[in-house]
């Protein structure tokens, strides 16, 4: 997969990631306001939420700053 990478999120499983654990993430899309561009990532594998109210709510999005 060309759009997957290992990344170190600020929070891991709901807690501050003090240990620097990495997760495999998949690029969802890039968003821009005309001057700044941000990448939106989601975790690869099982959904983050066990019982989402909508199929689009199954994953938490992570924003990459300074990419």
PDB file with one MODEL, atoms N, CA, C and O in Angstrom:
MODEL        1
ATOM      1  N   UNK A   1       0.836  -1.183   0.000  1.00  0.00           N
ATOM      2  CA  UNK A   1       0.000   0.000   0.000  1.00  0.00           C
ATOM      3  C   UNK A   1       0.876   1.238   0.000  1.00  0.00           C
ATOM      4  O   UNK A   1       1.729   1.397   0.873  1.00  0.00           O
ATOM      5  N   UNK A   2       0.678   2.092  -0.945  1.00  0.00           N
ATOM      6  CA  UNK A   2       1.500   3.292  -1.027  1.00  0.00           C
ATOM      7  C   UNK A   2       1.025   4.380  -0.077  1.00  0.00           C
ATOM      8  O   UNK A   2       1.800   5.279   0.248  1.00  0.00           O
ATOM      9  N   UNK A   3      -0.215   4.331   0.376  1.00  0.00           N
ATOM     10  CA  UNK A   3      -0.722   5.385   1.249  1.00  0.00           C
ATOM     11  C   UNK A   3      -0.708   4.994   2.725  1.00  0.00           C
ATOM     12  O   UNK A   3      -1.314   5.688   3.540  1.00  0.00           O
ATOM     13  N   UNK A   4      -0.040   3.909   3.089  1.00  0.00           N
ATOM     14  CA  UNK A   4       0.056   3.487   4.489  1.00  0.00           C
ATOM     15  C   UNK A   4       1.455   3.788   5.014  1.00  0.00           C
ATOM     16  O   UNK A   4       2.438   3.706   4.278  1.00  0.00           O
ATOM     17  N   UNK A   5       1.532   4.140   6.309  1.00  0.00           N
ATOM     18  CA  UNK A   5       2.839   4.384   6.915  1.00  0.00           C
ATOM     19  C   UNK A   5       2.745   4.179   8.419  1.00  0.00           C
ATOM     20  O   UNK A   5       1.653   4.157   8.988  1.00  0.00           O
ATOM     21  N   UNK A   6       3.898   4.029   9.055  1.00  0.00           N
ATOM     22  CA  UNK A   6       3.961   3.981  10.505  1.00  0.00           C
ATOM     23  C   UNK A   6       4.074   5.409  11.009  1.00  0.00           C
ATOM     24  O   UNK A   6       4.896   6.184  10.519  1.00  0.00           O
ATOM     25  N   UNK A   7       3.256   5.752  11.979  1.00  0.00           N
ATOM     26  CA  UNK A   7       3.321   7.104  12.527  1.00  0.00           C
ATOM     27  C   UNK A   7       3.192   7.056  14.039  1.00  0.00           C
ATOM     28  O   UNK A   7       2.663   6.095  14.597  1.00  0.00           O
ATOM     29  N   UNK A   8       3.680   8.100  14.697  1.00  0.00           N
ATOM     30  CA  UNK A   8       3.612   8.211  16.149  1.00  0.00           C
ATOM     31  C   UNK A   8       2.541   9.231  16.500  1.00  0.00           C
ATOM     32  O   UNK A   8       2.782  10.432  16.377  1.00  0.00           O
ATOM     33  N   UNK A   9       1.366   8.789  16.933  1.00  0.00           N
ATOM     34  CA  UNK A   9       0.303   9.739  17.268  1.00  0.00           C
ATOM     35  C   UNK A   9       0.545  10.382  18.630  1.00  0.00           C
ATOM     36  O   UNK A   9       1.253   9.827  19.470  1.00  0.00           O
ATOM     37  N   UNK A  10      -0.045  11.548  18.843  1.00  0.00           N
ATOM     38  CA  UNK A  10       0.062  12.241  20.124  1.00  0.00           C
ATOM     39  C   UNK A  10      -0.662  11.463  21.220  1.00  0.00           C
ATOM     40  O   UNK A  10      -0.198  11.390  22.357  1.00  0.00           O
ATOM     41  N   UNK A  11      -1.823  10.876  20.853  1.00  0.00           N
ATOM     42  CA  UNK A  11      -2.580  10.048  21.794  1.00  0.00           C
ATOM     43  C   UNK A  11      -2.675   8.639  21.235  1.00  0.00           C
ATOM     44  O   UNK A  11      -2.844   8.458  20.029  1.00  0.00           O
ATOM     45  N   UNK A  12      -2.565   7.633  22.108  1.00  0.00           N
ATOM     46  CA  UNK A  12      -2.628   6.230  21.707  1.00  0.00           C
ATOM     47  C   UNK A  12      -3.591   5.522  22.641  1.00  0.00           C
ATOM     48  O   UNK A  12      -3.363   5.482  23.850  1.00  0.00           O
ATOM     49  N   UNK A  13      -4.665   4.963  22.100  1.00  0.00           N
ATOM     50  CA  UNK A  13      -5.717   4.271  22.850  1.00  0.00           C
ATOM     51  C   UNK A  13      -6.292   5.161  23.949  1.00  0.00           C
ATOM     52  O   UNK A  13      -6.542   4.700  25.063  1.00  0.00           O
ATOM     53  N   UNK A  14      -6.498   6.434  23.630  1.00  0.00           N
ATOM     54  CA  UNK A  14      -7.135   7.367  24.549  1.00  0.00           C
ATOM     55  C   UNK A  14      -6.225   7.994  25.580  1.00  0.00           C
ATOM     56  O   UNK A  14      -6.680   8.817  26.373  1.00  0.00           O
ATOM     57  N   UNK A  15      -4.946   7.631  25.595  1.00  0.00           N
ATOM     58  CA  UNK A  15      -3.998   8.181  26.559  1.00  0.00           C
ATOM     59  C   UNK A  15      -2.865   8.897  25.830  1.00  0.00           C
ATOM     60  O   UNK A  15      -2.569   8.592  24.674  1.00  0.00           O
ATOM     61  N   UNK A  16      -2.229   9.862  26.523  1.00  0.00           N
ATOM     62  CA  UNK A  16      -1.077  10.544  25.954  1.00  0.00           C
ATOM     63  C   UNK A  16       0.006   9.515  25.647  1.00  0.00           C
ATOM     64  O   UNK A  16       0.296   8.652  26.476  1.00  0.00           O
ATOM     65  N   UNK A  17       0.595   9.601  24.477  1.00  0.00           N
ATOM     66  CA  UNK A  17       1.561   8.613  23.996  1.00  0.00           C
ATOM     67  C   UNK A  17       2.971   8.950  24.495  1.00  0.00           C
ATOM     68  O   UNK A  17       3.831   9.342  23.705  1.00  0.00           O
ATOM     69  N   UNK A  18       3.208   8.800  25.793  1.00  0.00           N
ATOM     70  CA  UNK A  18       4.514   9.117  26.381  1.00  0.00           C
ATOM     71  C   UNK A  18       5.580   8.103  25.971  1.00  0.00           C
ATOM     72  O   UNK A  18       6.764   8.438  25.936  1.00  0.00           O
ATOM     73  N   UNK A  19       5.181   6.871  25.662  1.00  0.00           N
ATOM     74  CA  UNK A  19       6.135   5.826  25.282  1.00  0.00           C
ATOM     75  C   UNK A  19       6.552   5.917  23.822  1.00  0.00           C
ATOM     76  O   UNK A  19       7.496   5.242  23.411  1.00  0.00           O
ATOM     77  N   UNK A  20       5.871   6.732  23.034  1.00  0.00           N
ATOM     78  CA  UNK A  20       6.210   6.876  21.620  1.00  0.00           C
ATOM     79  C   UNK A  20       5.819   5.681  20.776  1.00  0.00           C
ATOM     80  O   UNK A  20       6.500   5.361  19.802  1.00  0.00           O
ATOM     81  N   UNK A  21       4.721   5.011  21.141  1.00  0.00           N
ATOM     82  CA  UNK A  21       4.250   3.857  20.374  1.00  0.00           C
ATOM     83  C   UNK A  21       3.842   4.307  18.976  1.00  0.00           C
ATOM     84  O   UNK A  21       3.327   5.408  18.782  1.00  0.00           O
ATOM     85  N   UNK A  22       4.084   3.431  18.015  1.00  0.00           N
ATOM     86  CA  UNK A  22       3.730   3.736  16.630  1.00  0.00           C
ATOM     87  C   UNK A  22       2.500   2.939  16.228  1.00  0.00           C
ATOM     88  O   UNK A  22       2.207   1.886  16.794  1.00  0.00           O
ATOM     89  N   UNK A  23       1.791   3.464  15.243  1.00  0.00           N
ATOM     90  CA  UNK A  23       0.641   2.747  14.705  1.00  0.00           C
ATOM     91  C   UNK A  23       0.705   2.809  13.188  1.00  0.00           C
ATOM     92  O   UNK A  23       1.262   3.745  12.614  1.00  0.00           O
ATOM     93  N   UNK A  24       0.134   1.810  12.555  1.00  0.00           N
ATOM     94  CA  UNK A  24       0.057   1.789  11.098  1.00  0.00           C
ATOM     95  C   UNK A  24      -1.174   2.585  10.704  1.00  0.00           C
ATOM     96  O   UNK A  24      -2.276   2.318  11.183  1.00  0.00           O
ATOM     97  N   UNK A  25      -0.982   3.561   9.833  1.00  0.00           N
ATOM     98  CA  UNK A  25      -2.073   4.452   9.450  1.00  0.00           C
ATOM     99  C   UNK A  25      -2.230   4.488   7.937  1.00  0.00           C
ATOM    100  O   UNK A  25      -1.276   4.286   7.186  1.00  0.00           O
ATOM    101  N   UNK A  26      -3.458   4.750   7.515  1.00  0.00           N
ATOM    102  CA  UNK A  26      -3.797   4.854   6.099  1.00  0.00           C
ATOM    103  C   UNK A  26      -4.273   6.275   5.826  1.00  0.00           C
ATOM    104  O   UNK A  26      -5.086   6.822   6.570  1.00  0.00           O
ATOM    105  N   UNK A  27      -3.761   6.861   4.758  1.00  0.00           N
ATOM    106  CA  UNK A  27      -4.161   8.209   4.366  1.00  0.00           C
ATOM    107  C   UNK A  27      -5.598   8.192   3.857  1.00  0.00           C
ATOM    108  O   UNK A  27      -5.927   7.443   2.938  1.00  0.00           O
ATOM    109  N   UNK A  28      -6.450   9.020   4.456  1.00  0.00           N
ATOM    110  CA  UNK A  28      -7.847   9.109   4.042  1.00  0.00           C
ATOM    111  C   UNK A  28      -7.987  10.161   2.953  1.00  0.00           C
ATOM    112  O   UNK A  28      -8.524   9.887   1.880  1.00  0.00           O
ATOM    113  N   UNK A  29      -7.497  11.373   3.235  1.00  0.00           N
ATOM    114  CA  UNK A  29      -7.529  12.455   2.245  1.00  0.00           C
ATOM    115  C   UNK A  29      -6.735  13.635   2.747  1.00  0.00           C
ATOM    116  O   UNK A  29      -6.349  13.689   3.915  1.00  0.00           O
ATOM    117  N   UNK A  30      -6.494  14.578   1.863  1.00  0.00           N
ATOM    118  CA  UNK A  30      -5.862  15.840   2.223  1.00  0.00           C
ATOM    119  C   UNK A  30      -6.915  16.930   2.137  1.00  0.00           C
ATOM    120  O   UNK A  30      -7.720  16.957   1.206  1.00  0.00           O
ATOM    121  N   UNK A  31      -6.906  17.828   3.112  1.00  0.00           N
ATOM    122  CA  UNK A  31      -7.823  18.964   3.101  1.00  0.00           C
ATOM    123  C   UNK A  31      -6.997  20.240   3.116  1.00  0.00           C
ATOM    124  O   UNK A  31      -5.883  20.264   3.638  1.00  0.00           O
ATOM    125  N   UNK A  32      -7.552  21.296   2.542  1.00  0.00           N
ATOM    126  CA  UNK A  32      -6.820  22.553   2.447  1.00  0.00           C
ATOM    127  C   UNK A  32      -7.775  23.721   2.581  1.00  0.00           C
ATOM    128  O   UNK A  32      -8.939  23.642   2.187  1.00  0.00           O
ATOM    129  N   UNK A  33      -7.262  24.814   3.147  1.00  0.00           N
ATOM    130  CA  UNK A  33      -8.039  26.046   3.216  1.00  0.00           C
ATOM    131  C   UNK A  33      -7.524  27.067   2.205  1.00  0.00           C
ATOM    132  O   UNK A  33      -7.896  28.239   2.262  1.00  0.00           O
ATOM    133  N   UNK A  34      -6.684  26.635   1.296  1.00  0.00           N
ATOM    134  CA  UNK A  34      -6.117  27.509   0.286  1.00  0.00           C
ATOM    135  C   UNK A  34      -4.661  27.849   0.554  1.00  0.00           C
ATOM    136  O   UNK A  34      -3.886  28.035  -0.385  1.00  0.00           O
ATOM    137  N   UNK A  35      -4.280  27.933   1.814  1.00  0.00           N
ATOM    138  CA  UNK A  35      -2.885  28.235   2.152  1.00  0.00           C
ATOM    139  C   UNK A  35      -2.209  27.071   2.873  1.00  0.00           C
ATOM    140  O   UNK A  35      -1.028  26.809   2.648  1.00  0.00           O
ATOM    141  N   UNK A  36      -2.938  26.379   3.727  1.00  0.00           N
ATOM    142  CA  UNK A  36      -2.379  25.258   4.486  1.00  0.00           C
ATOM    143  C   UNK A  36      -3.045  23.957   4.057  1.00  0.00           C
ATOM    144  O   UNK A  36      -4.243  23.917   3.778  1.00  0.00           O
ATOM    145  N   UNK A  37      -2.251  22.899   4.011  1.00  0.00           N
ATOM    146  CA  UNK A  37      -2.764  21.578   3.666  1.00  0.00           C
ATOM    147  C   UNK A  37      -2.534  20.635   4.839  1.00  0.00           C
ATOM    148  O   UNK A  37      -1.451  20.613   5.424  1.00  0.00           O
ATOM    149  N   UNK A  38      -3.547  19.863   5.176  1.00  0.00           N
ATOM    150  CA  UNK A  38      -3.472  18.903   6.272  1.00  0.00           C
ATOM    151  C   UNK A  38      -3.847  17.525   5.748  1.00  0.00           C
ATOM    152  O   UNK A  38      -4.747  17.389   4.919  1.00  0.00           O
ATOM    153  N   UNK A  39      -3.154  16.511   6.235  1.00  0.00           N
ATOM    154  CA  UNK A  39      -3.470  15.133   5.873  1.00  0.00           C
ATOM    155  C   UNK A  39      -4.287  14.504   6.982  1.00  0.00           C
ATOM    156  O   UNK A  39      -3.979  14.670   8.162  1.00  0.00           O
ATOM    157  N   UNK A  40      -5.334  13.779   6.601  1.00  0.00           N
ATOM    158  CA  UNK A  40      -6.183  13.059   7.549  1.00  0.00           C
ATOM    159  C   UNK A  40      -5.882  11.572   7.439  1.00  0.00           C
ATOM    160  O   UNK A  40      -5.942  10.995   6.353  1.00  0.00           O
ATOM    161  N   UNK A  41      -5.558  10.957   8.571  1.00  0.00           N
ATOM    162  CA  UNK A  41      -5.195   9.551   8.627  1.00  0.00           C
ATOM    163  C   UNK A  41      -6.167   8.796   9.519  1.00  0.00           C
ATOM    164  O   UNK A  41      -6.807   9.389  10.387  1.00  0.00           O
ATOM    165  N   UNK A  42      -6.279   7.496   9.308  1.00  0.00           N
ATOM    166  CA  UNK A  42      -7.017   6.620  10.210  1.00  0.00           C
ATOM    167  C   UNK A  42      -6.170   5.387  10.458  1.00  0.00           C
ATOM    168  O   UNK A  42      -5.312   5.032   9.650  1.00  0.00           O
ATOM    169  N   UNK A  43      -6.421   4.743  11.579  1.00  0.00           N
ATOM    170  CA  UNK A  43      -5.665   3.543  11.925  1.00  0.00           C
ATOM    171  C   UNK A  43      -6.022   2.407  10.981  1.00  0.00           C
ATOM    172  O   UNK A  43      -7.180   2.252  10.593  1.00  0.00           O
ATOM    173  N   UNK A  44      -5.028   1.617  10.616  1.00  0.00           N
ATOM    174  CA  UNK A  44      -5.238   0.454   9.766  1.00  0.00           C
ATOM    175  C   UNK A  44      -5.721  -0.703  10.634  1.00  0.00           C
ATOM    176  O   UNK A  44      -5.298  -0.840  11.782  1.00  0.00           O
ATOM    177  N   UNK A  45      -6.580  -1.510  10.104  1.00  0.00           N
ATOM    178  CA  UNK A  45      -7.042  -2.685  10.848  1.00  0.00           C
ATOM    179  C   UNK A  45      -8.456  -2.523  11.354  1.00  0.00           C
ATOM    180  O   UNK A  45      -9.311  -1.948  10.679  1.00  0.00           O
ATOM    181  N   UNK A  46      -8.697  -3.040  12.561  1.00  0.00           N
ATOM    182  CA  UNK A  46     -10.039  -3.019  13.129  1.00  0.00           C
ATOM    183  C   UNK A  46     -10.486  -1.591  13.426  1.00  0.00           C
ATOM    184  O   UNK A  46      -9.656  -0.736  13.736  1.00  0.00           O
ATOM    185  N   UNK A  47     -11.781  -1.328  13.336  1.00  0.00           N
ATOM    186  CA  UNK A  47     -12.294   0.007  13.669  1.00  0.00           C
ATOM    187  C   UNK A  47     -12.006   0.385  15.121  1.00  0.00           C
ATOM    188  O   UNK A  47     -11.886  -0.485  15.984  1.00  0.00           O
ATOM    189  N   UNK A  48     -11.898   1.683  15.382  1.00  0.00           N
ATOM    190  CA  UNK A  48     -11.637   2.186  16.729  1.00  0.00           C
ATOM    191  C   UNK A  48     -12.866   2.081  17.623  1.00  0.00           C
ATOM    192  O   UNK A  48     -12.741   1.913  18.836  1.00  0.00           O
ATOM    193  N   UNK A  49     -14.034   2.177  17.035  1.00  0.00           N
ATOM    194  CA  UNK A  49     -15.273   2.146  17.813  1.00  0.00           C
ATOM    195  C   UNK A  49     -15.995   0.838  17.558  1.00  0.00           C
ATOM    196  O   UNK A  49     -16.155   0.428  16.409  1.00  0.00           O
ATOM    197  N   UNK A  50     -16.430   0.183  18.618  1.00  0.00           N
ATOM    198  CA  UNK A  50     -17.069  -1.130  18.488  1.00  0.00           C
ATOM    199  C   UNK A  50     -18.486  -1.041  17.947  1.00  0.00           C
ATOM    200  O   UNK A  50     -18.904  -1.887  17.155  1.00  0.00           O
ATOM    201  N   UNK A  51     -19.228  -0.024  18.367  1.00  0.00           N
ATOM    202  CA  UNK A  51     -20.622   0.114  17.925  1.00  0.00           C
ATOM    203  C   UNK A  51     -20.861   1.519  17.383  1.00  0.00           C
ATOM    204  O   UNK A  51     -21.471   2.345  18.061  1.00  0.00           O
ATOM    205  N   UNK A  52     -20.388   1.800  16.171  1.00  0.00           N
ATOM    206  CA  UNK A  52     -20.598   3.147  15.623  1.00  0.00           C
ATOM    207  C   UNK A  52     -22.059   3.377  15.270  1.00  0.00           C
ATOM    208  O   UNK A  52     -22.769   2.450  14.881  1.00  0.00           O
ATOM    209  N   UNK A  53     -22.497   4.611  15.410  1.00  0.00           N
ATOM    210  CA  UNK A  53     -23.873   4.946  15.049  1.00  0.00           C
ATOM    211  C   UNK A  53     -24.034   5.027  13.536  1.00  0.00           C
ATOM    212  O   UNK A  53     -25.153   4.966  13.025  1.00  0.00           O
ATOM    213  N   UNK A  54     -22.931   5.163  12.823  1.00  0.00           N
ATOM    214  CA  UNK A  54     -22.935   5.249  11.375  1.00  0.00           C
ATOM    215  C   UNK A  54     -21.666   4.550  10.889  1.00  0.00           C
ATOM    216  O   UNK A  54     -20.682   4.498  11.626  1.00  0.00           O
ATOM    217  N   UNK A  55     -21.664   4.020   9.684  1.00  0.00           N
ATOM    218  CA  UNK A  55     -20.473   3.326   9.193  1.00  0.00           C
ATOM    219  C   UNK A  55     -19.287   4.275   9.048  1.00  0.00           C
ATOM    220  O   UNK A  55     -18.139   3.836   9.122  1.00  0.00           O
ATOM    221  N   UNK A  56     -19.541   5.562   8.843  1.00  0.00           N
ATOM    222  CA  UNK A  56     -18.452   6.535   8.730  1.00  0.00           C
ATOM    223  C   UNK A  56     -17.844   6.887  10.085  1.00  0.00           C
ATOM    224  O   UNK A  56     -16.787   7.516  10.135  1.00  0.00           O
ATOM    225  N   UNK A  57     -18.490   6.497  11.183  1.00  0.00           N
ATOM    226  CA  UNK A  57     -18.008   6.818  12.529  1.00  0.00           C
ATOM    227  C   UNK A  57     -17.165   5.708  13.149  1.00  0.00           C
ATOM    228  O   UNK A  57     -16.886   5.752  14.347  1.00  0.00           O
ATOM    229  N   UNK A  58     -16.761   4.732  12.375  1.00  0.00           N
ATOM    230  CA  UNK A  58     -16.043   3.586  12.926  1.00  0.00           C
ATOM    231  C   UNK A  58     -14.587   3.895  13.266  1.00  0.00           C
ATOM    232  O   UNK A  58     -13.990   3.201  14.089  1.00  0.00           O
ATOM    233  N   UNK A  59     -14.007   4.923  12.648  1.00  0.00           N
ATOM    234  CA  UNK A  59     -12.597   5.231  12.845  1.00  0.00           C
ATOM    235  C   UNK A  59     -12.415   6.648  13.372  1.00  0.00           C
ATOM    236  O   UNK A  59     -13.211   7.541  13.079  1.00  0.00           O
ATOM    237  N   UNK A  60     -11.353   6.841  14.155  1.00  0.00           N
ATOM    238  CA  UNK A  60     -10.947   8.169  14.612  1.00  0.00           C
ATOM    239  C   UNK A  60      -9.965   8.713  13.584  1.00  0.00           C
ATOM    240  O   UNK A  60      -9.069   7.992  13.144  1.00  0.00           O
ATOM    241  N   UNK A  61     -10.122   9.968  13.198  1.00  0.00           N
ATOM    242  CA  UNK A  61      -9.197  10.588  12.255  1.00  0.00           C
ATOM    243  C   UNK A  61      -8.065  11.261  13.011  1.00  0.00           C
ATOM    244  O   UNK A  61      -8.284  11.872  14.057  1.00  0.00           O
ATOM    245  N   UNK A  62      -6.860  11.148  12.480  1.00  0.00           N
ATOM    246  CA  UNK A  62      -5.675  11.791  13.034  1.00  0.00           C
ATOM    247  C   UNK A  62      -5.207  12.827  12.028  1.00  0.00           C
ATOM    248  O   UNK A  62      -5.124  12.534  10.835  1.00  0.00           O
ATOM    249  N   UNK A  63      -4.902  14.027  12.484  1.00  0.00           N
ATOM    250  CA  UNK A  63      -4.465  15.113  11.609  1.00  0.00           C
ATOM    251  C   UNK A  63      -2.950  15.217  11.690  1.00  0.00           C
ATOM    252  O   UNK A  63      -2.382  15.267  12.781  1.00  0.00           O
ATOM    253  N   UNK A  64      -2.297  15.248  10.529  1.00  0.00           N
ATOM    254  CA  UNK A  64      -0.846  15.389  10.472  1.00  0.00           C
ATOM    255  C   UNK A  64      -0.503  16.861  10.302  1.00  0.00           C
ATOM    256  O   UNK A  64      -0.934  17.496   9.340  1.00  0.00           O
ATOM    257  N   UNK A  65       0.269  17.402  11.231  1.00  0.00           N
ATOM    258  CA  UNK A  65       0.702  18.795  11.171  1.00  0.00           C
ATOM    259  C   UNK A  65       2.179  18.853  10.821  1.00  0.00           C
ATOM    260  O   UNK A  65       2.982  18.097  11.368  1.00  0.00           O
ATOM    261  N   UNK A  66       2.531  19.735   9.925  1.00  0.00           N
ATOM    262  CA  UNK A  66       3.931  19.918   9.564  1.00  0.00           C
ATOM    263  C   UNK A  66       4.543  18.738   8.847  1.00  0.00           C
ATOM    264  O   UNK A  66       5.758  18.546   8.893  1.00  0.00           O
ATOM    265  N   UNK A  67       3.727  17.951   8.188  1.00  0.00           N
ATOM    266  CA  UNK A  67       3.994  16.754   7.513  1.00  0.00           C
ATOM    267  C   UNK A  67       5.189  16.424   6.833  1.00  0.00           C
ATOM    268  O   UNK A  67       5.301  15.333   6.276  1.00  0.00           O
TER     269      UNK A  67
ENDMDL
END
